[in-house]
Amino acid sequence: MSESNEKSKNIVLTIVPRGKKFVLDTISELKKSSWPPKKELMESTLLVIVAVAILGLFVAGVDFIVMEILKMLITK
């Protein structure tokens, strides 16, 4: 029982420093990134939302048409 406790303690001691290094490296890389101005970010976000809505309506329309065609074929 003591041996398994030692193994789990060793695993924790090796994982924690690697996790800390990963977080610190991630923060460092994010600081190097160039971020868009707020106005540009808002415009891009709005554009994505509109594009997703249009695509969703298109897919829903095609689905509706295909379902109606299948209903006509099945009922005949």
C-alpha positions as a Markdown table, in Angstrom:
| # | Residue | x | y | z |
|---|---|---|---|---|
| 1 | Met | 0.0 | 0.0 | 0.0 |
| 2 | Ser | 2.8 | 2.4 | 0.8 |
| 3 | Glu | 4.4 | 1.6 | -2.6 |
| 4 | Ser | 1.3 | 2.7 | -4.6 |
| 5 | Asn | 1.1 | 5.8 | -2.4 |
| 6 | Glu | 4.7 | 6.6 | -3.3 |
| 7 | Lys | 4.0 | 6.1 | -7.1 |
| 8 | Ser | 1.1 | 8.4 | -7.0 |
| 9 | Lys | 3.1 | 11.0 | -5.1 |
| 10 | Asn | 5.9 | 10.8 | -7.7 |
| 11 | Ile | 3.4 | 11.1 | -10.6 |
| 12 | Val | 2.0 | 14.3 | -9.0 |
| 13 | Leu | 5.5 | 15.7 | -8.4 |
| 14 | Thr | 6.3 | 15.3 | -12.1 |
| 15 | Ile | 3.0 | 16.4 | -13.6 |
| 16 | Val | 2.6 | 19.6 | -11.5 |
| 17 | Pro | 5.8 | 21.3 | -12.7 |
| 18 | Arg | 5.0 | 20.4 | -16.3 |
| 19 | Gly | 1.5 | 21.9 | -16.0 |
| 20 | Lys | 2.9 | 25.0 | -14.4 |
| 21 | Lys | 5.5 | 25.4 | -17.2 |
| 22 | Phe | 2.7 | 24.8 | -19.8 |
| 23 | Val | 0.6 | 27.6 | -18.3 |
| 24 | Leu | 3.5 | 30.0 | -18.1 |
| 25 | Asp | 4.5 | 29.3 | -21.7 |
| 26 | Thr | 1.0 | 29.8 | -22.8 |
| 27 | Ile | 0.7 | 33.2 | -21.1 |
| 28 | Ser | 4.1 | 34.2 | -22.6 |
| 29 | Glu | 2.9 | 33.3 | -26.1 |
| 30 | Leu | -0.4 | 35.1 | -25.7 |
| 31 | Lys | 1.5 | 38.3 | -24.7 |
| 32 | Lys | 3.4 | 38.0 | -28.0 |
| 33 | Ser | 0.1 | 37.9 | -30.0 |
| 34 | Ser | -1.2 | 41.0 | -31.7 |
| 35 | Trp | -4.9 | 41.6 | -30.8 |
| 36 | Pro | -7.3 | 43.4 | -33.1 |
| 37 | Pro | -8.8 | 46.7 | -32.0 |
| 38 | Lys | -12.2 | 46.4 | -30.3 |
| 39 | Lys | -14.1 | 47.9 | -33.3 |
| 40 | Glu | -12.6 | 45.4 | -35.7 |
| 41 | Leu | -13.3 | 42.5 | -33.3 |
| 42 | Met | -16.9 | 43.5 | -33.0 |
| 43 | Glu | -17.3 | 43.8 | -36.8 |
| 44 | Ser | -15.8 | 40.4 | -37.4 |
| 45 | Thr | -17.9 | 38.9 | -34.7 |
| 46 | Leu | -21.1 | 40.4 | -36.2 |
| 47 | Leu | -20.0 | 39.1 | -39.6 |
| 48 | Val | -19.6 | 35.6 | -38.3 |
| 49 | Ile | -22.9 | 35.6 | -36.6 |
| 50 | Val | -24.7 | 36.9 | -39.7 |
| 51 | Ala | -22.9 | 34.3 | -41.9 |
| 52 | Val | -23.8 | 31.5 | -39.5 |
| 53 | Ala | -27.5 | 32.6 | -39.5 |
| 54 | Ile | -27.6 | 32.8 | -43.3 |
| 55 | Leu | -26.0 | 29.4 | -43.6 |
| 56 | Gly | -28.4 | 28.0 | -41.0 |
| 57 | Leu | -31.4 | 29.3 | -42.9 |
| 58 | Phe | -30.1 | 27.9 | -46.2 |
| 59 | Val | -29.6 | 24.4 | -44.6 |
| 60 | Ala | -33.0 | 24.6 | -43.1 |
| 61 | Gly | -34.5 | 25.5 | -46.4 |
| 62 | Val | -32.8 | 22.7 | -48.3 |
| 63 | Asp | -33.8 | 20.3 | -45.6 |
| 64 | Phe | -37.4 | 21.4 | -45.8 |
| 65 | Ile | -37.5 | 21.0 | -49.6 |
| 66 | Val | -35.8 | 17.6 | -49.6 |
| 67 | Met | -38.3 | 16.4 | -46.9 |
| 68 | Glu | -41.3 | 17.6 | -49.0 |
| 69 | Ile | -39.9 | 15.8 | -52.1 |
| 70 | Leu | -39.4 | 12.6 | -50.1 |
| 71 | Lys | -43.0 | 12.9 | -48.7 |
| 72 | Met | -44.4 | 13.2 | -52.2 |
| 73 | Leu | -42.3 | 10.2 | -53.4 |
| 74 | Ile | -43.3 | 8.0 | -50.4 |
| 75 | Thr | -47.0 | 8.8 | -50.5 |
| 76 | Lys | -47.4 | 7.9 | -54.2 |
